[in-house]
Amino acid sequence: MSLASVLIGVKITVYSRQGDTERQDVGLLEAVDSEWIRIKKNDGETLFFCLTNVRMLKPFEHVPS
């Protein structure tokens, strides 16, 4: 079980990087495994992120510990 799995179903911002490029993507966290996360954006687009490129996951709401 991944630490980020507590965020499944929560709207988040994903801060990621690839080389010198920094990105921010917002969506609903749908799935997490040991190497990947999947979010669905408001426009219906699905994005996959390799966790080695993710700098931070920031939820829009309080997540109980």
Protein Blocks (a to p, Z undefined) as FASTA:
>chain_A
ZZklmmgoiacdddddehjbccddddddfbdcfkbccdddfkopacdddfklpmbdcdfb
dcdZZ
